Amino acid sequence: MPLLMHTLHVDLGERGYPIYIGRDLLADVRLLAQHVAGSQVVIVSNETVAPIYLAKVKAVLGQRKLITEIILPDGEQYKTLETLSTIFDRVMLDKHDRSTTFIALGGGVVGDITGFAAACYQRGVQFIQIPTTLLSQVDSSVGGKTAVNHPSGKNMIGAFYQPKAVLIDINSLQTLPARELSAGLAEVVKYGLISDEPFYRWLQQHMSQLLAKEEAVLAEAIERSCSIKARVVALDERESGIRAILNLGHTFGHAIETGQGYGRWLHGEAVATGMLLALKMSARRGWIAVSEVDDYRDLLLAMDLPVAIPEDMNAATFLALMSRDKKVIDGRLRLVLINSIGDACIVDDATERELRDVLQ
């Protein structure tokens, strides 16, 4: 029997939507169907996820007039305008109209590109997120950021476009490879660092259980992460202010992903290392103790995540890539740093010397 553990709500007025967190949710016929208004559905997945979960989603949708399946290759390197165009080619071939619903079934790449496709197709159609990786469950599926990558920068082409619902079936994590699980846990840890010190301490204490995929502990970590993100998004949907704290480590991390070639480093791996750099900079400014940086580094090691920048990237490379980041405004690079564990801040006064010192 489906078991709904938690229901959260992203409070955005008419654009608000529920986040369902539980096990066996993909077996609940009513849960998904209530958010699919028309008789046309586009399910976008990838070659890894589709063989495991596509049949379940189709089964709960029932005998609709038209279900179009689009199976993408798996990997960050395919999050491109070219891939986006193949989605449009298929839905136009099958004559989907404005009543269609796009369903993103997969990780962050699938969710981002499907959401962007939904935002663009006929100037906007409904879409639903069914994230199957931990990183997408706690981060990319919530908040309405949709995008594709460009060779010069990650997520540079996209739109803010909210889903109608997010269905998080924690059973999907049982098939998640260890590397993907650790990458997702990096984003979970981020929420503690930026907004909730007790949560961060809880994660330190329960990391071995999370890595062992203990269901109750995973469910709590997902619920607490989504709750923090939902609250921040409700305050600042389009990232004109406080929402930027969700980018802790991302400016450094995106430089790693772009510099290494999309897909070589997982997003969570790059962000984990980026957060380490941000904490080092915070300690350099005297805002947190060096011991806190060491504790975080130990946590990364426990999760088998990288604790050093790529050997073939120097400070000059980082600075060049970071200068093209979408968080640069009026020529000033904005970074998220830590005043204290659980209290993030946004700065735009980092000097080149300071950045070089941290990167070296």
C-alpha positions as CSV (number, residue, x, y, z in Angstrom):
1,M,0.0,0.0,0.0
2,P,1.2,3.5,-0.8
3,L,2.3,5.3,2.4
4,L,2.4,9.1,2.4
5,M,4.8,10.2,5.1
6,H,4.8,14.0,4.6
7,T,3.0,16.6,2.5
8,L,4.6,20.0,2.2
9,H,3.4,23.0,0.3
10,V,5.3,25.6,-1.6
11,D,3.4,28.8,-0.9
12,L,3.4,30.9,-4.1
13,G,-0.3,31.9,-4.2
14,E,-1.9,30.6,-7.4
15,R,1.4,29.0,-8.4
16,G,1.7,27.1,-5.2
17,Y,2.0,23.3,-5.2
18,P,2.3,20.3,-3.0
19,I,5.4,18.2,-2.4
20,Y,4.5,14.6,-1.5
21,I,7.2,12.5,0.3
22,G,6.7,8.8,1.0
23,R,7.2,5.3,-0.2
24,D,5.3,3.5,-2.9
25,L,3.9,6.7,-4.2
26,L,4.3,5.6,-7.8
27,A,1.7,2.9,-7.1
28,D,-0.9,5.4,-5.9
29,V,-3.3,5.9,-8.9
30,R,-5.1,8.9,-7.4
31,L,-2.0,10.8,-6.3
32,L,-0.6,11.5,-9.8
33,A,-3.9,11.5,-11.7
34,Q,-5.4,14.4,-9.7
35,H,-2.7,16.7,-11.1
36,V,-3.1,15.6,-14.8
37,A,-6.0,17.7,-16.1
38,G,-6.1,16.8,-19.8
39,S,-6.0,13.7,-21.9
40,Q,-2.5,14.2,-23.2
41,V,0.7,13.4,-21.4
42,V,4.4,13.6,-22.2
43,I,6.7,11.5,-20.0
44,V,10.4,12.5,-20.3
45,S,12.9,10.1,-18.7
46,N,16.3,8.7,-19.5
47,E,17.9,5.4,-20.5
48,T,18.7,4.5,-16.9
49,V,15.5,5.4,-15.1
50,A,12.9,4.5,-17.8
51,P,13.4,0.7,-17.6
52,I,12.8,0.8,-13.9
53,Y,9.9,3.2,-13.4
54,L,8.3,4.2,-16.7
55,A,5.9,1.3,-16.7
56,K,4.7,2.1,-13.2
57,V,3.9,5.7,-14.1
58,K,2.1,4.7,-17.3
59,A,0.0,2.2,-15.3
60,V,-1.2,4.8,-12.8
61,L,-2.1,7.2,-15.6
62,G,-4.5,4.6,-17.1
63,Q,-5.9,4.6,-20.6
64,R,-5.4,8.2,-21.7
65,K,-5.8,9.2,-25.3
66,L,-2.2,10.0,-25.8
67,I,1.0,9.2,-23.8
68,T,4.2,10.2,-25.5
69,E,7.4,8.7,-24.1
70,I,10.6,10.5,-24.7
71,I,13.7,8.7,-23.5
72,L,16.9,10.8,-23.3
73,P,20.5,9.6,-23.0
74,D,21.7,9.8,-19.4
75,G,24.2,12.4,-18.4
76,E,24.8,16.1,-17.7
77,Q,26.5,16.4,-21.1
78,Y,23.1,16.0,-22.7
79,K,21.4,18.9,-21.0
80,T,21.6,21.0,-24.1
81,L,19.6,23.0,-26.5
82,E,19.9,20.2,-29.0
83,T,18.3,17.7,-26.6
84,L,15.6,20.3,-25.8
85,S,14.9,20.5,-29.5
86,T,14.3,16.7,-29.8
87,I,11.6,17.0,-27.1
88,F,9.9,19.7,-29.1
89,D,10.2,17.7,-32.3
90,R,8.4,14.7,-30.7
91,V,5.6,16.5,-29.0
92,M,4.8,18.5,-32.2
93,L,4.9,15.3,-34.2
94,D,2.3,13.8,-31.8
95,K,0.3,17.0,-31.9
96,H,0.2,17.8,-28.3
97,D,-1.9,20.9,-27.5
98,R,-2.0,23.4,-24.6
99,S,-3.8,20.9,-22.4
100,T,-0.9,18.5,-22.3
101,T,1.0,17.7,-19.1
102,F,4.8,17.1,-19.1
103,I,6.1,14.7,-16.5
104,A,9.8,14.7,-15.6
105,L,10.7,11.1,-14.5
106,G,14.4,11.1,-13.5
107,G,17.1,13.1,-11.9
108,G,18.1,16.7,-12.1
109,V,19.0,16.8,-15.7
110,V,15.6,15.3,-16.7
111,G,13.8,17.6,-14.4
112,D,15.6,20.7,-15.5
113,I,15.2,20.1,-19.2
114,T,11.6,18.9,-19.0
115,G,10.6,21.9,-16.9
116,F,12.3,24.2,-19.5
117,A,10.5,22.4,-22.3
118,A,7.2,22.8,-20.5
119,A,7.8,26.5,-19.9
120,C,8.5,27.1,-23.6
121,Y,6.0,24.8,-25.4
122,Q,3.1,26.8,-26.6
123,R,4.2,29.5,-24.1
124,G,3.7,27.2,-21.1
125,V,2.0,23.9,-20.3
126,Q,1.6,22.1,-17.0
127,F,4.4,19.8,-15.7
128,I,5.0,17.5,-12.8
129,Q,8.2,16.5,-11.2
130,I,8.9,12.8,-10.2
131,P,12.5,13.0,-9.1
132,T,14.3,9.7,-8.7
133,T,17.7,10.8,-7.3
134,L,18.3,12.3,-3.9
135,L,19.8,15.4,-5.3
136,S,16.8,16.1,-7.5
137,Q,14.4,15.2,-4.6
138,V,15.9,17.8,-2.2
139,D,17.0,20.4,-4.7
140,S,16.3,20.7,-8.4
141,S,12.7,19.4,-8.4
142,V,11.6,22.1,-5.9
143,G,11.6,25.8,-6.7
144,G,10.9,26.2,-10.4
145,K,14.4,26.7,-11.7
146,T,14.6,25.1,-15.2
147,A,17.5,25.3,-17.7
148,V,19.9,23.8,-20.1
149,N,23.7,24.3,-20.1
150,H,25.8,26.2,-22.6
151,P,29.5,25.4,-23.3
152,S,30.4,28.7,-21.6
153,G,28.4,28.2,-18.5
154,K,26.0,25.9,-16.6
155,N,22.3,26.7,-16.5
156,M,22.8,29.9,-18.5
157,I,19.6,29.4,-20.6
158,G,16.4,28.7,-18.7
159,A,13.3,30.0,-17.0
160,F,11.6,30.2,-13.6
161,Y,8.6,27.8,-14.1
162,Q,6.9,26.1,-11.2
163,P,5.6,22.5,-11.4
164,K,2.0,21.5,-10.5
165,A,3.3,18.9,-8.0
166,V,6.4,17.1,-6.9
167,L,6.1,13.4,-6.1
168,I,9.1,12.0,-4.1
169,D,9.0,8.2,-3.8
170,I,11.8,7.3,-1.5
171,N,11.8,3.7,-2.8
172,S,13.6,5.0,-5.9
173,L,16.7,5.7,-3.7
174,Q,17.1,1.9,-3.2
175,T,18.4,1.6,-6.8
176,L,20.5,4.7,-6.6
177,P,24.3,4.1,-7.0
178,A,26.5,5.1,-4.0
179,R,28.2,7.9,-5.9
180,E,24.8,9.4,-6.8
181,L,23.6,9.1,-3.2
182,S,26.7,10.9,-1.8
183,A,26.3,13.7,-4.4
184,G,22.7,14.2,-3.2
185,L,23.7,14.2,0.4
186,A,26.0,17.2,-0.4
187,E,22.9,19.2,-1.1
188,V,21.2,18.0,2.0
189,V,24.2,19.1,4.1
190,K,23.9,22.5,2.4
191,Y,20.6,23.2,4.0
192,G,22.0,22.7,7.4
193,L,24.9,24.9,6.7
194,I,22.8,27.8,5.3
195,S,19.8,27.7,7.6
196,D,19.6,25.1,10.3
197,E,22.5,24.3,12.6
198,P,20.6,21.6,14.5
199,F,19.9,19.9,11.2
200,Y,23.6,20.0,10.3
201,R,24.5,18.5,13.6
202,W,21.8,15.8,13.1
203,L,23.3,15.0,9.7
204,Q,26.8,14.6,11.2
205,Q,25.3,12.1,13.8
206,H,23.2,10.2,11.2
207,M,25.5,10.1,8.2
208,S,26.2,6.4,8.4
209,Q,22.5,5.6,8.5
210,L,21.9,7.9,5.5
211,L,24.7,6.2,3.5
212,A,23.1,2.8,4.4
213,K,19.8,4.1,3.0
214,E,17.8,3.6,6.1
215,E,14.3,4.6,5.1
216,A,13.1,6.6,8.1
217,V,16.3,8.6,8.3
218,L,16.3,9.3,4.6
219,A,12.6,10.4,4.8
220,E,13.4,12.8,7.6
221,A,16.4,14.3,5.8
222,I,14.4,14.8,2.6
223,E,11.4,16.4,4.4
224,R,13.7,18.8,6.4
225,S,15.6,19.7,3.2
226,C,12.5,20.3,1.2
227,S,10.9,22.3,4.0
228,I,13.8,24.7,4.1
229,K,13.9,25.1,0.3
230,A,10.1,25.6,0.1
231,R,10.3,28.3,2.8
232,V,13.1,30.2,1.0
233,V,11.4,29.9,-2.4
234,A,8.2,31.3,-1.0
235,L,10.0,34.3,0.3
236,D,12.0,34.9,-3.0
237,E,10.7,33.0,-6.0
238,R,13.0,34.6,-8.6
239,E,16.2,34.9,-6.6
240,S,16.3,38.6,-6.2
241,G,17.4,38.4,-2.6
242,I,17.4,35.7,0.1
243,R,17.0,32.7,-2.3
244,A,20.6,33.2,-3.4
245,I,21.7,31.6,-0.1
246,L,20.7,28.3,-1.8
247,N,23.7,28.8,-4.0
248,L,26.3,28.1,-1.3
249,G,29.3,26.5,-3.1
250,H,27.6,26.7,-6.5
251,T,29.7,29.4,-8.1
252,F,32.8,27.4,-7.4
253,G,31.1,24.2,-8.2
254,H,29.7,25.4,-11.5
255,A,33.2,26.5,-12.5
256,I,34.4,22.9,-11.8
257,E,31.6,21.4,-13.9
258,T,32.2,23.7,-16.8
259,G,35.9,23.5,-16.7
260,Q,36.0,19.7,-16.4
261,G,33.3,19.1,-19.1
262,Y,29.7,18.4,-18.1
263,G,29.3,15.0,-16.6
264,R,32.8,14.3,-15.5
265,W,32.1,15.6,-12.0
266,L,28.6,15.1,-10.6
267,H,26.8,18.3,-9.7
268,G,26.7,17.3,-6.0
269,E,30.4,16.5,-6.0
270,A,31.3,19.9,-7.5
271,V,29.0,21.7,-5.1
272,A,30.5,19.8,-2.1
273,T,33.9,21.0,-3.0
274,G,32.6,24.5,-3.7
275,M,31.1,24.6,-0.3
276,L,34.4,23.6,1.2
277,L,36.0,26.6,-0.6
278,A,33.2,28.9,0.7
279,L,33.8,27.7,4.2
280,K,37.5,28.3,3.9
281,M,36.8,31.8,2.7
282,S,34.4,32.4,5.6
283,A,37.1,31.2,8.1
284,R,39.7,33.4,6.3
285,R,37.5,36.3,7.1
286,G,37.2,35.2,10.7
287,W,33.5,34.4,10.6
288,I,33.8,30.7,11.5
289,A,36.4,28.7,13.2
290,V,38.9,26.7,11.2
291,S,37.7,23.7,13.2
292,E,34.3,24.0,11.5
293,V,36.0,23.8,8.1
294,D,37.9,20.7,9.3
295,D,34.6,19.1,10.5
296,Y,33.0,19.7,7.2
297,R,35.9,18.3,5.4
298,D,35.7,15.2,7.6
299,L,32.0,14.9,6.6
300,L,32.9,15.0,2.9
301,L,35.4,12.2,3.4
302,A,32.8,10.2,5.2
303,M,30.6,10.6,2.2
304,D,33.4,9.8,-0.2
305,L,33.2,13.2,-1.8
306,P,36.1,15.2,-3.2
307,V,37.9,17.6,-0.9
308,A,40.2,19.2,-3.5
309,I,39.8,21.1,-6.7
310,P,40.7,19.3,-10.0
311,E,44.5,19.1,-10.4
312,D,44.3,20.6,-13.9
313,M,42.4,23.7,-12.8
314,N,44.3,26.6,-11.3
315,A,43.1,29.9,-9.8
316,A,43.2,31.7,-13.1
317,T,41.0,29.1,-14.7
318,F,38.5,29.4,-11.9
319,L,38.4,33.2,-12.0
320,A,37.8,33.2,-15.7
321,L,34.9,30.7,-15.5
322,M,33.4,32.4,-12.4
323,S,33.4,35.8,-14.2
324,R,30.9,34.3,-16.6
325,D,28.6,32.9,-13.9
326,K,25.0,34.0,-14.0
327,K,25.4,35.3,-10.4
328,V,27.7,38.1,-11.7
329,I,25.7,41.4,-11.6
330,D,27.1,44.6,-12.9
331,G,30.5,43.1,-13.1
332,R,30.5,42.1,-9.4
333,L,30.7,38.4,-8.4
334,R,28.2,37.4,-5.7
335,L,29.2,34.6,-3.4
336,V,27.4,32.9,-0.5
337,L,29.5,32.6,2.6
338,I,28.8,31.5,6.2
339,N,28.5,33.9,9.2
340,S,28.1,30.9,11.4
341,I,26.8,27.3,10.9
342,G,23.2,27.7,10.0
343,D,23.5,31.4,9.0
344,A,24.5,32.2,5.4
345,C,25.1,35.6,3.8
346,I,25.6,37.0,0.3
347,V,28.7,39.0,-0.4
348,D,29.9,40.9,-3.5
349,D,33.2,42.2,-2.2
350,A,35.5,39.3,-2.7
351,T,38.9,40.4,-4.1
352,E,40.9,38.6,-6.6
353,R,43.7,38.1,-4.1
354,E,41.2,36.6,-1.6
355,L,39.8,34.2,-4.2
356,R,43.3,33.2,-5.3
357,D,44.4,32.5,-1.8
358,V,41.4,30.2,-1.2
359,L,41.8,28.4,-4.5
360,Q,45.5,27.8,-4.0
